[in-house]
Amino acid sequence: MFEQPRAWELEADVVHELDVIRARGVSGQVRSTDGEPVPDASLLLQTKRGRASGRTDSAGAFAISLPDVRPCDGCDSSKSLAQCRAPEVEPADRQASLLVWAPGFAPRELELSLEHIEGLDIPLEPPAAPIQGTVRGTDGTLPGTRTMVLATNHDWDADQHAAAVASDGSFQLVDLAEAEYRLRVVRDGQELAVRERVATGDTVDLRAAISSRPIDLEIIVVDDHGRPQSGVRVDGGPLRGELTDALGRVSADEVLPGSYGLRVHAPGCSVIRAQVEIGADEPSPRREVVRLPPVC
């Protein structure tokens, strides 16, 4: 990828030679410590100003570019320079980090002084021992569906992992670095438990703060005349892109008390935002009607 070192000023009916420079970036190969290429590894190149992502091909090769902010031109003279680079300003953020991860390997972070780096050789180590354990409510009950355990490396915020909690309450976090992780139990966007420091290889028992029984939630989407609307997408909280049926309904079971923001998107209509408040000890199922505006 290439970028402009300076703004181009052109005149009609005049042939100009336009100069470019190679954008800052990095290319190379990701391999195992045994020297085997690692295909389909993920890479994230980032500075304070921007980021770019990429993946390795079947030979473990990759190339990522991160162009700088464009140079300012005459059209920017009356505007702020926030979206362009003045001629005397050098490209910013030379320091960059390159994050690399792949299934079956420990993630890795490299600190780079970014120009255009070619032929970078990145070996990935085998993963550390998994973190595993169980999640239960404070009374010993199972936490229910859609419960996740999220892990963040204490020394490296970009190293994050997630594992679904099985029906028996068990979970396992894999492909970890040799480090300590902060664990969070989350369901439908609500944080139910936190364990600040857990080392790889540990087995933990996490207790989720569930203060009252969950309920079944039903959302009914209607038009401005109260007629049910089918094929409307509903996202947010316990809902993951479900489409309303012929009666305008979508539903989720075992929803905990709390506040949930929903995004309702009907064909040909802008996204409608709705807030659903579920109190403790509400009757089940709880029905909530979302009315679309007349323009839909």
C-alpha positions in Angstrom: 0.0 0.0 0.0 1.2 3.5 -0.8 0.4 7.0 0.5 1.0 10.7 -0.4 4.0 12.3 1.1 2.4 15.7 0.3 -0.8 17.1 -1.2 -1.1 17.0 -4.9 -2.0 20.4 -6.6 -3.2 19.8 -10.1 -4.1 22.1 -13.0 -6.5 21.3 -15.9 -4.9 20.2 -19.1 -1.5 19.9 -17.5 0.2 16.5 -17.1 1.6 16.0 -13.6 3.8 13.3 -12.2 2.3 12.2 -8.9 4.7 11.0 -6.2 3.9 8.4 -3.6 5.8 6.6 -0.8 5.3 3.2 0.6 3.0 3.3 3.6 4.4 2.3 6.9 3.7 -1.3 7.7 5.2 -4.7 8.2 5.4 -8.0 6.3 6.8 -11.4 7.1 5.9 -14.9 8.3 4.3 -16.4 11.4 5.6 -19.9 12.2 5.6 -22.4 15.1 8.8 -22.9 17.2 9.3 -26.1 15.1 9.5 -23.9 11.9 6.1 -24.9 10.5 4.1 -22.0 8.9 1.0 -21.0 10.9 -1.9 -20.3 8.4 -4.9 -18.1 9.3 -3.2 -16.4 12.2 -4.7 -13.1 13.2 -2.5 -9.9 13.4 -3.4 -6.4 14.7 -1.0 -3.5 14.0 -1.8 -0.4 16.1 -0.4 2.9 17.1 -2.0 5.7 19.2 -3.6 7.1 16.0 -4.8 4.0 14.2 -4.9 0.3 13.6 -4.9 -2.2 10.8 -5.6 -6.0 10.9 -4.6 -8.9 8.7 -4.3 -12.7 8.5 -1.6 -15.1 7.4 -2.0 -17.1 4.2 -1.5 -20.8 3.8 2.2 -20.3 3.9 2.0 -18.2 7.1 2.9 -15.0 5.2 1.3 -11.7 5.9 1.6 -8.0 5.0 -0.1 -5.1 6.8 0.1 -1.4 6.1 -1.0 1.5 8.3 -1.0 4.8 6.3 -0.6 8.0 8.1 -3.2 10.8 8.2 -3.4 12.4 4.7 -1.5 15.6 4.0 -3.4 18.8 4.2 -4.3 20.6 0.9 -5.8 24.0 0.0 -9.3 22.8 0.7 -8.4 22.3 4.4 -7.2 25.9 4.9 -10.4 27.0 6.6 -10.8 23.8 8.6 -9.2 22.2 11.6 -6.1 20.1 10.9 -7.5 17.2 13.0 -8.2 15.1 9.9 -5.0 16.0 7.9 -1.3 16.5 8.3 0.4 19.9 7.9 3.3 19.8 5.4 5.9 20.4 8.1 4.6 17.7 10.4 6.3 14.3 10.1 4.2 11.1 10.2 3.1 10.5 13.7 3.3 7.5 16.1 6.4 5.7 15.0 6.0 3.4 17.9 3.6 0.5 17.2 2.6 -2.8 18.6 1.9 -5.9 16.6 -0.4 -8.5 18.2 -0.4 -12.0 16.8 -2.6 -14.9 17.8 -3.8 -18.2 16.4 -5.7 -21.3 17.6 -3.4 -23.7 19.4 -0.7 -21.1 20.2 0.0 -18.6 22.9 -0.6 -15.0 21.8 2.4 -12.7 21.3 3.0 -8.9 21.3 5.9 -7.2 19.5 6.9 -3.6 20.0 8.1 -2.0 16.7 9.6 1.3 15.6 7.4 1.5 12.5 8.6 2.3 9.1 8.2 -0.4 6.5 9.5 -3.6 7.9 10.0 -6.6 5.6 10.9 -10.2 6.3 9.8 -10.2 10.0 10.0 -13.7 11.4 7.4 -14.3 14.2 7.6 -17.7 16.1 4.6 -18.5 18.2 5.0 -20.6 21.4 2.7 -23.4 22.4 -0.1 -22.2 24.7 0.1 -22.2 28.4 -2.1 -24.6 30.4 -5.8 -23.6 30.3 -7.7 -21.9 33.0 -10.8 -24.0 33.8 -13.4 -24.3 36.5 -17.1 -23.9 37.2 -19.6 -21.1 37.5 -22.5 -21.3 39.9 -24.9 -18.9 41.6 -24.2 -17.9 45.2 -26.8 -20.5 46.2 -25.2 -23.2 44.2 -27.5 -23.1 41.3 -26.3 -23.1 37.7 -26.0 -19.7 36.0 -28.2 -20.5 32.9 -27.7 -20.0 29.2 -25.6 -17.2 27.5 -23.2 -17.0 30.4 -19.6 -16.3 29.4 -16.3 -16.1 31.2 -14.0 -13.3 29.9 -10.3 -13.2 30.6 -7.9 -10.2 30.3 -4.2 -10.5 30.7 -3.1 -8.4 33.7 0.0 -7.1 31.9 -1.4 -6.9 28.4 -4.9 -5.5 27.9 -5.1 -6.6 24.3 -4.7 -10.3 25.2 -8.4 -11.2 25.8 -10.2 -14.5 25.7 -13.7 -15.8 26.1 -15.3 -19.1 26.9 -19.0 -20.2 27.1 -20.2 -21.7 30.3 -21.6 -25.2 29.6 -25.0 -26.5 31.0 -23.2 -28.1 33.9 -21.5 -24.8 34.8 -18.0 -25.8 33.5 -15.8 -23.6 31.3 -12.3 -23.7 29.9 -10.1 -20.9 28.6 -7.5 -22.0 26.1 -4.7 -20.5 23.9 -3.4 -18.4 26.8 -0.1 -16.7 27.4 2.0 -17.7 30.4 0.5 -15.0 32.7 -2.1 -14.0 35.2 -5.6 -13.1 34.0 -8.5 -11.2 35.3 -11.7 -13.2 35.0 -15.3 -11.8 34.6 -18.5 -13.8 34.5 -20.9 -12.0 32.1 -24.4 -12.7 30.9 -26.4 -10.5 28.5 -24.0 -7.6 29.2 -24.3 -7.9 33.0 -21.2 -8.6 35.2 -22.0 -11.4 37.7 -18.6 -12.1 39.2 -15.0 -11.1 39.1 -11.8 -12.8 40.0 -8.8 -10.4 39.9 -5.9 -12.7 39.4 -5.9 -16.3 38.1 -2.8 -18.0 36.8 -2.7 -20.3 33.8 -3.2 -23.9 34.8 -5.5 -23.0 37.8 -8.9 -24.5 38.4 -11.4 -22.0 39.9 -14.9 -22.0 41.4 -16.6 -18.7 40.5 -19.7 -17.6 42.3 -22.1 -15.4 40.3 -24.2 -12.8 42.1 -27.7 -13.8 41.1 -30.0 -12.1 43.5 -33.4 -13.3 42.1 -34.8 -15.9 39.7 -34.6 -15.2 36.0 -37.7 -14.8 33.8 -38.6 -15.4 30.2 -38.8 -12.2 28.2 -41.0 -11.6 25.1 -40.6 -8.6 22.9 -43.5 -7.7 20.5 -42.8 -5.2 17.7 -45.8 -3.4 16.3 -46.3 -0.5 13.8 -47.8 2.8 14.8 -51.3 1.3 14.4 -50.5 -1.6 16.8 -50.2 -4.2 14.1 -47.5 -6.9 14.7 -44.5 -6.7 12.4 -42.7 -9.8 11.2 -39.1 -10.0 10.0 -37.9 -7.2 12.3 -34.3 -7.7 13.7 -33.9 -7.3 17.5 -30.4 -7.1 19.1 -29.1 -6.3 22.5 -29.1 -7.8 26.0 -30.2 -11.5 25.7 -31.2 -11.1 22.0 -28.7 -11.8 19.2 -30.2 -10.7 16.0 -33.4 -12.7 16.2 -36.2 -11.9 13.7 -39.8 -11.4 14.8 -42.3 -14.1 13.8 -45.7 -13.6 12.1 -47.0 -12.3 15.5 -44.2 -9.8 15.8 -42.5 -11.7 18.6 -39.0 -12.6 19.7 -38.2 -14.1 23.0 -35.3 -15.1 25.4 -35.4 -17.3 28.4 -33.7 -17.0 31.8 -33.2 -13.2 31.6 -31.9 -11.7 34.9 -33.3 -8.5 36.4 -31.5 -5.4 35.0 -31.6 -2.8 32.4 -31.2 -3.9 28.8 -30.8 -1.7 25.7 -32.3 -3.1 22.5 -31.8 -2.1 18.9 -34.8 -2.8 16.7 -34.3 -2.6 12.9 -37.3 -3.0 10.6 -36.7 -3.2 6.8 -36.7 0.3 5.3 -36.5 1.9 8.7 -33.8 3.4 10.8 -32.7 1.6 13.9 -35.0 2.2 16.9 -33.5 2.0 20.4 -35.6 0.8 23.3 -34.8 0.2 26.9 -36.3 -2.7 28.9 -36.2 -2.6 32.7 -36.7 -5.9 34.4 -37.2 -5.7 38.2 -36.7 -8.4 40.8 -39.5 -11.0 41.2 -41.4 -10.1 38.1 -44.0 -12.6 36.7 -42.8 -14.7 33.8 -43.1 -14.3 30.9 -42.6 -10.5 30.8 -44.0 -8.9 27.7 -42.7 -5.6 26.3 -44.2 -3.9 23.3 -41.9 -1.8 21.0 -43.8 0.5 18.7 -42.3 1.6 15.4 -42.7 5.2 14.2 -45.1 6.1 11.4 -42.3 6.5 8.9 -41.5 2.8 9.1 
